[in-house]
Amino acid sequence: MRKLIASAAAAVVIGMGVMAPATASASENCNTVNWGKNVGFGKATGWACGNHAHGWVTDLAADGYCPYVITHWTSGGVASGPWVGPKGAEKEFDSYDPNGWGDFQYMEIAGVPC
């Protein structure tokens, strides 16, 4: 458990990419936001609509770190996606606001030792 907490702390320090939408909506008929970010060790692309984000995260470097996406919501909610590795591996993910009502705010790419 301590190792997981230490890895999470390292991920915060290593997190380098932030993705912010141009627009988001609180209504059922939300504006779909397309996003993408490449931070060297990993990349992520996808879309978000309301309290749901969908995308893919890819490991770009053989560096001992696995990239993953952290989604931030207007409710203050934060959700982490799956880790991916080794280099060249890609994972699809879905992320939802854990509070259930916030709109997509931004996403960042972080990495954890793996």
Secondary structure, DSSP 4 states (H G I P E B T S, - for coil): -HHHHHHHHHHHHH--EEE--S---SSSSPPPEEEEEE-SSEEEEEEEETTEEEEEEEE---SSEEEEEEEEETTS-EEE-----STT-EEEEEEE-TTSSPPEEEEEEEEEE-
